Amino acid sequence: MAESQDTRKEGAVTEGHAQALALMHRCATADGFLASPTEHANYHRVWARDGAVLGLAALASGDEALIASLRATLATLARYQGPHGEIPSNVEPTTERVSFGGTAGRVDANLWFVIACGEYWAATGDDAFIEAMLPTLERIRFLLGAWEFNNRGLLYVPQTGDWADEYIQSGYVLYDQLLYLQALRTLCRIHGHVHGSTDHALLERAGRLYHLIRANYWFIDGDSAGEDAYHPVLYQRGKEAAACREGGHRYWMPFFSPTGYGFRFDAFANVLASLLRVAYDDQRAAVDAFIAELAPRGMELLPAFHPVISPDDSAWQELQTNFSFEFRNHPHEYHNGGLWPLITGFYVADLAGRDEAAARHHLAALDRANALPMGGEPWSFPEYIHGTRLTAGGTRHQGWSAAAAVIGHCALAGAPILRLTGSSDDG
């Protein structure tokens, strides 16, 4: 089973950690984790993406009740799997209302589901669970292969197709490719355990994806992607344009599509590139230095994307027409430069093994952010923090903001956050 809480006493003594665990318990139901116990919009539902993040925190904490809620989350989502293999974005079990996304489906719901299944199994040794889940996982595997469209190794993600559902990026989005890599690694490990043999086709696919990510999303002066360039002309144009923009060659590019590359800094993708052992040490150092310039003093959280899109920006018209219910991406809010406890928690986990002082610095800021008041109540666990006013924003009592703190505290106490990652030398 997962490690007991006794092994994590260092992380369990702070108020931030205790408050975060308490909110996670409020999110836990018999059907699985709610995105928030707050009755707002559709947050009071079992979500794939949020449930997986809460599940990683549950496993790191060693809390048996929370781990049971992760298992229930995965069982609920699997029960409502779609006819082509798609995992719901969210489910309301009482009314059996199921959403696979808004104007487009959510690619990352499937990826986080596979990752969470593997991490639950690796932490608990629950072979009965993973064997029962095999048909569900195989349907997801087939669907993901179809979503490559051209069978060339990268998922094609539509606008609004992942967590940044009101932002403007689509095509071969790095965040999703990294989760896809981790999902393939997870499927390889599960297959090897259940069948006692290696799925060589799956292993080759994971290795190919690893090399595609490294070759196509990080531009190096005087170097080229060679035979791993997804589209040589597109790659060369993107590389030349990146050299003229803020950040230049200092971080991973967020996406490319048939019309070209995007160049804004995607914090979640850059954190995952390191955490999932795709980045090399020199790339980590470059990204760390870039993040240090972005994080506001006193509230050292990572923005979702940078730079902010303002009304005089050419992308503003597209951004302000992309929303589900009401426009939320005002400058320095939500995805448009808002500061996210979620992303910062994963960054703390990444830093924990290589720069403890920096990890503790960002974790302290994360706890301060979670403690901010909303509606006169402290410890609001906001969805995001305004990028300049440093005030709480979005939905309060956000489960994954709490999970981010638990992930950070547990990582600094030595708990593994991901058990099935590969090495930095292969997929």
Secondary structure, DSSP 8 states (H G I E B T S, - for coil): ----GGGGHHHHSSHHHHHHHHHHHHHEETTEEBS-SS-STT-SSEEHHHHHHHHHHHHHHT-HHHHHHHHHHHHHHHHT--TTS---SEEETTTTEEESBSSSB-HHHHHHHHHHHHHHHHHH--HHHHHHHHHHHHHHHHHHHHTTSSSSS---B-TT-SS-TTS---BEEHHHHHHHHHHHHHHHHHHHHHHSS--HHHHHHHHHHHHHHHHHS---TT---GGG-SSHHHHHHHHHHHTTSTTTTSS---EEETTEEE-SEEHHHHHHHHHTT-S-HHHHHHHHHHHHHHS-TT---EESEES---TTSTTHHHHHT--SSS----TTBTTBB-EEHHHHHHHHHHHHTT-HHHHHHHHHHHHHHHH--BTTBS----SEE-TTT--EESSSS-HHHHHHHHHHHHHHTT--S-SS---TT--
